[in-house]
Amino acid sequence: MLKQLLAGVALCAGLTQQAWAQLPPKREMRGVWIATVENIDWPSRRGLPSEQQKQEFIDLLNQMQRNGMNTVVAQVRPATDAFYASPYEPWSEYLTGTQGQAPNPYYDPLQFMIEESHKRGMEFHAWFNPYRAVFNVSRSSLAANHITRLKPQWFLTYDNKKYFDPGIPEVRTYVTSVVRDVVKRYDIDAVHFDDYFYPYRVPGKEFPDNVSYRMYGNGMMKDDWRRANVDAIIEMLSVAIKAEKPWVKFGISPFGVWRDRSKDPEGSYTRGGMTNYDDLYADILKWLKKGWIDYAAPQLYWERGHRLADYEVLLNWWSQHGYGRQIYIGHGVYRLGSNAAWKNPRELPMQIEEARTLNTIQGSIFYSAKSFRGNPQGIEDSLRNHYYKYPALRPVMSWLPNTTPDPPYFIDAFERPGGLEIHWTDDDTSGRTKQYVLYRFEANEPINVTDPTKILAILPQASDPEYKDQTYVRGKTYTYVVTALDRLQNESHLSEPLRMEIKNGKTTFIFEP
């Protein structure tokens, strides 16, 4: 077995050498986590004026856009509180400094974040923490309408934090209602949970759920009962999200190890640490197999060659356990410079390269936004100048509604100072078209839209779309094509090409409306 494992790792390393020279993928998840709990990423501190909060988020988005990201995963419910106007839960203390106090001047941060993300062509994944209710019992001040005050019987205190008891059926109904409300009222693209289900174990302390176990255990072994509780809420949420809006995705970012091979023949060659299945009671593989979730983004925050949880071993393991759903790799940008392995400026780039060699891995999400500050180990340079130099469409999920738009068509082109101004339109009266992809090819070059280096721009839908190609060189001939995308990035057929002819020094544009 060890021989086979080493051979697999060697194969991955060999493929990596080839990957350097290959085209980047045209479709790839390129996401970043924006944590709000304890003001990790945004806002930078509690109580900032509303305009300063907004500007900080805009600056963050602009930085991530320059880094090539096409998705943001922003935490909107860090501790049973809200970064939005919720009928269920109080405003977050991480916004104003006082739980229950709305931003002043008033604005809705979630609405604002969605709009700003969509303006930049980014998907917005709303990140919820399902069970954490009070982040720090010793110092958190709670609003009078906080659910822990209204329903104290639903909560358990463990390691100075307060959690919903996942074993109580009403808890699952409540959390599902909170999430469904956001799906219904806001134009989010996905619901996202991270790795916190049952809390991480504290040595010598048992999670105090004996009362609910006696009431609802029905003779099951306690571990199996806990897993069944988490299964139940994931299934409930899956049904509720799709019933509200079938196109909204549901994704989970689990701890990086599902289960060790020593405990399960389906587990990974890892040892000695926490696992989703045995410690957090999260059977992520079951959710993938059942189709309850649309993607998993395992947090592989270890380096290549780690003696207990090797990045390459886990990358290969997850690549074989997606069961037809999508797998994105969670990378720990915060680890840069933290030990000898992470002081190697090639560590994170190599991880991206290796993930790209596997066709069952559809991209990456990076933790977290603030970790890019200061360009540690040159990571922003690596993304901007190499890995994410060219734009990428997001991967298509074939099981979600496919509303591929009709192709747009060119209507005019003008040589202007500073470039070529191109105009097109579409006949879409259904609202399916959300973006356009404009491609450019050199003279006599075949039209190959699978090559992302030919993407000139990905642009938002508009009533009179136009684009100025500032890299246009007068006297050279090009061919342009444009396509339309729906909100799930299903791409239309190609437009008729816009071609150029040069006769007697004069450029003529040829297109078929």
N, C-alpha and C positions, 0 to 999 in steps of 0.2 A: 504493500500500500504506500509506504514512504517513497519507494522508487517512483510510483505513478505520480505522487504529489509533486516530487521534485521535477519530474519530467514536465508536468503541467506548468510549473512556475518557469522553467527554462523556456518552454514554448512561448509563454506570455512575454518573457524578456526578449526572445528572438523577434516576435511580432512587433514589439515596441521599436526595434531598430528600423523596421520597414515603415512604421507609422509616420516617422519624421518626414519622410519624403512624400507621403500620400496626401491627397486633398483632405481638408477638414470636412467633417460631415455637413451636409446641407441642412439637416434637421438635428437639433440637439437641445436638450434642456440645459440652460445656463442660468441657474438661480442663485439667489443669495438670501440668507435668513436675516431679518431685522428684528432683534429681540427688544421688547419694551420692559420686561420685568426687571426691576431694580435699575431701570434706565441704562441697560447695557449698551444699546445702539442708538435708541431714539425714544423720546427727546433726551438731550444730553443731561438734563437735570429736571427735577420736578419744579413746577411753578413758572416755567418760562412763559412770557407773553405769547399769545396765539400766533402773531405774525412771525415771531422768532422760531416757534415750533414748526410752522409751515416752511420757513426758509431752510431750516436744518434738513427737513425731509426732502425738499427739492434738491438741495446740494448733494444729499446722499444718493438720490436717484440719478442725478447727472453724473456723479462719479461712477456709479455702477453701470450706467449706460456706456460711458467711455471704456469701461472694463469689458464690455461685450455682453453683459447680462441681458436676458430676455424675459426674466421672471423675478418677482420679489415675493418672498414669503414673510409676511409681517404679522407680528403677534398682536392680536386684537382683544384677547381675553386671557391675561396672564395669571390672574388669581381670583376667578369668579367676580371679576370687575370688567369694565367695558371701555374700549377706545371708540365708542360710538354711542348713539342715543338708544339705550336699551330699555324696554319695558320691564325687564326682569332683574337687571343688575345695575349697581351704581357706577358712576364714572370712576375711572381708575385714579388712584392716588399718584401714579407715575406721570400723569398729565399735569395736575394742578397742585399736587402736594397734599390735598385733602380728598379722601375717598368720598364720592357723592357730589363733589363740586364740579359743575360744568366748566368748560373752557370759557374764558372771558377776555376779550369779546368772543361771543359764541361762534363756534364752527363745529362741524362733525368730522373728527379726524379720519374715520374710516372712509367716509364719502370722499374726502379730500385726497387720501392716499390712493384710492381706486382711480379717481379721475386723473391724477398726475401720472400714475403708472400707465394707464391706457393711452394718455397723450404721447407717451414715449414708446408705444407699441409693446409694452411689457404686460404679461399676465400678472394678476394679483391673486395670491393664495392667502386666504385669511386663516391665520394660525391661532388655534384655540388650545388652551390647556384644559382637558376635560374634568379633572378631579381635584386639582389644587385649589383650595379655598382661601387660605391665609398663608402668605409666604413666610411670615415671621410672627409667631404668636406673641413674642415678648414686646415687639415695637410697632406692629401694624395697628393703625387706628381704623375702626370699621364704621361705616355709615349705618344709620338706624335701619335702613331697608336692606342691609346685606343679608343674603340668604342664611348665613350662619346664625344670625340673630332671629330670623323668622322661623327657621326649621332646625334648631340645634340638634335634634335627634338624628339628623342625617349625617352628622360629622364626627370624625375621629381625630384626635391629636396624636401626632407621631413625629418625633425628632423636631420639636418646636415649630411644626407646621400643622395646619389643619387641612384635612382632606374629606371630600365626600366619601361615604362608605359605598363602594361599588356593588355591594351585595344587596342593597335596598332597591327594590323595583322602582319606587317613586323617584329615586335619584336618576335612574337611567331615563325616565320619562322627562324629567326636568331638564337635564343636560341636552337631550335631543330637541326639546322645545327652544332652548336658547340658540342652538346652532341653526335650527330650521328658520327661526325668525330672521337671522342674518341673511341666509340664502334667499329668503323671500323678498327682503326689503332692499338689499344691496346688490350691485352688479359685480359680485365677486366671480372669479374664474374657478376657484377650488376652495374646499375646506381642507385644512391641514392640521394634523396632530403630530406632536413629537413623541419622545420615548417615555413620557411619564404616564403610566397607567397605575397599577399598584406602585407605591413608592419604592425607591431603591432601599435595599435592606440596610439597617444599621446594626452592627454587631452587638449581639446580646439583647436586642429589642425585637419583640414580635409585634407585627401590625395588629392592633387591638380590635379585631372584628369578630370576636367570639359570639357576641349577642346576635348579630345578623346571621352568622353561620348556624346557630341553633334554630333560628326562626325559618331560614330559607334553604338550609343545606340539603335537605331531602335525602340524607344518607350518603351523599357523595363524599369522597375524600376531599379534604379542605383545599388542596392545591387544584384539583379538578374543578371544584365549585368556583374558586376564584377565576380560573380561566374561562369558565362558562359565563360568569358575570361580564367579563370584558368582551367575550364573543358577542354576547347579547346586545351590548350598546353599540358595537361596531355594525352589527347587522341592522339594528334600528336606525342608526344614522344613515347608513347606505340607502335604505329604503326611503327615508324622509327627504334626503337631499335630492334624489332622482325624481321623487314624486313632485317636488317643488319646481325644480329646473333640471331636466334630464342632461343638460350639457355641463353642469357644474361637477367638477372632478372631486374625488375624495382621496386624499393621500395621507400616508403615515410615514414618519421618519423614525424607525425603530433604533434601539441600541444595536450596535454593529454585529452582535453575535446572537443568532436565534437559539442555538443549543450546541453544546460540545458533542463531538463524535463519541466521547467516552460514555455519554448517557443515551445517545440516540444514533442509530446507523445513518440517519439522514442529516446529522449535525456536521459541523465544520471541524477541521483539525485545529482547534483552539483549546485552551485549557486555563482553568484556575480563576476565571472571573465571573462576573454577573452574566446572566443570559436573559433574553426576553421571556422564554418559555418557563424557566424554573424560578426566576426571581421577580419578574415584573408581571407575570401571568398573562403575557401578550403572545398569543399563538399567531404571529404574523403570517406564517405559511398557510395556515387555514384560511385566513382572510383573502389571501391572494388566490388560492385554489378555488374558493367559493365565488370569487368575483365581487366581493363586498367592497373592495377598494380598487382604485384605478392605478395607483402607483405606490411604490415603497422607495424611500430614500434612506437606506441604512447609513448610520453614522460611523464611517470607517476612519476614525480619527487617529489611527495608529500608523506608524511608519512601516515601510517595506523592511522585512527582516525582523520585526518585533518578535521576541521569543515566545510570547503567549498568544498574541493576536496579530498575526502577520497581515499587512494590508493586501498583499498579493494573494494569499490563501483565501481571505475573505472576499476579495473582489471576484475571484473565480467561482467561489461557492455561491455568492448571490447571483452571478450571471447565469447559474444553472437552476435557480429557484424563483423565477418570476412567474411561472405558470401562465404565460400569455399576457400578463399585465406588465407595466413598465417599471424598470428599475433605474433610479438615478443614484449616483454615489455621493454621499455626504462627506465633504472634505473639511478638515480642521485647519482653516487658515490661522486660527488663534495659536496653533502649535508652532508656527514658524519661529525658529530661533530658540525653542524651549529646551532642546537637548542636542547632543552631538549629531544625531540623524537629521534633526530638523534645522540644524545650522547649515546643512547642505542645500544650496539654492536650487538644486535639481530635484529635491525630494517631491515637492508638490507638482511641478511640471511632469515628472515621470509618472506620478499617480494619474494625472489627467490623460497622458499618452496611453498608459496601459488600459485604462477604462475604455478608451476609444477603439482599442483593438478587438473588443468583444461586441458582436452585433446584438447581443441581448441586453446590453447596457445602453441606455438612451440619453445619458448626459450626467451632469453634476450640479450639486447645490453646495454653497460654501458658507461655513459658519465662522465668523459672522461679519456683518457689514463693517463694523469699526476695526476689525482685524486687518483690513486693507490700508488703514491709515498709515501714512509714512512709507508706503510701498516696501514692506519688509521683504528681504531676500529678492527684491526686484520683481515680486509677483505681479504687480500691475503692468510692468513693462512686458513680462512674458505673455500675459493675456492680451494686451492691446496690440502688441507687435507680432505675435505669433499665433497662439492658440485660438484667440477670439478676434483675430484681425478682420475676418469677414463675418458678415451677419449670418445668423442661423434662424431658420424657422423652427418652431417647437415641434416635437414629434406628434404625429397624428394618433389618436386612439380610435381604432376602427369600430369599437363596440359602442361608441357614443354617437349621437345624431350627426349624420353627414349631410350637410346642407351646401355642398359645393356650389359656389356662384357661377353665373355665366361669365365668359371672358370679357374684359373691357376692350376698347378699341381706340386707336390713336385718331386724333382729329386735326392736329396741327403741330408744327415745329418751326422755331425761329432762331436764327443765329443772333445772339445778343452780346453786348459787351460782357465779358466774364463767363461765357458758356453758351450751351444750346438749351433753349427753353422748349420743353416738350409738354404737349397737352393731350389728354385722353379723356374718355368718359365711359360710362357703362349704362346698361338699360335695366339695372337692378331696382325694381320697385318693392322688393320684399324685405329689404334691409339686411339681407344675408351678407353682403360684402362689408367687411370690416377694415381690410387693408389691401394694399396693392404691392406687388413685387415687380420692380423694374430691373430688367437685365440688359446688359450691353455686350456686344461681340465685335471683335475686330473684323476688318474686311476679309472676306473669303473664309472666315472661321465658321465651323459648323455650329448651329444653334443647339446648345447642350445645356438645358436648364438644371441638370443635376449637379453642375459645377458651381459651388457657392462663390467662387472668386469672380463670377460674372454678374453677381447681384450688385447693382448700382445703389439701390435703396429699397427699404421696406417702409411704406408710407401709409398714413391713416386714410381711410375712406373720406372723400370730400365731394361736394356737389360739382366743383369744377377743378378736378385734380390737375396739378402741373408739377414739373420738376425742372430745375436748372442743373444741367450736367456741367459742373465747373471744371471737370477734367477733359472736356471735349476740346480737341485740337482742330482748329480750322484747317481744311484741306485734307484731312484724313476721312476715310469712309468707315462708317459703323452700321451695325444693325441693332435695333432695339426691339425687345418684346416686353409686354406687361401681362401680368396675371392678377387675379383677384383671390383673396383669402376670406374664408368665413371665420367666426370667432374661435373655432377649434383648429384653425390653420389648414383646413382642407383647401387645396389649391385648384383653381379653375384650369381649363385648357388654355393654351397660349393665345394671345391676341394675334391678329395678322401682323407680320413684322413691319416696322418702320425702317425703310432702307434709304440709303443715300447714293446719289450719283453725282460725279463731278465732271462737268463738260465745260471746256473753255474757261476753266478756273472758277466756274459758278457751281454752287452746290444746289442740287434739287432733291427734295424729300419725296419719297414714294411710299404711300400707305393706302390700304384699302379700308374705307370706313365700313 
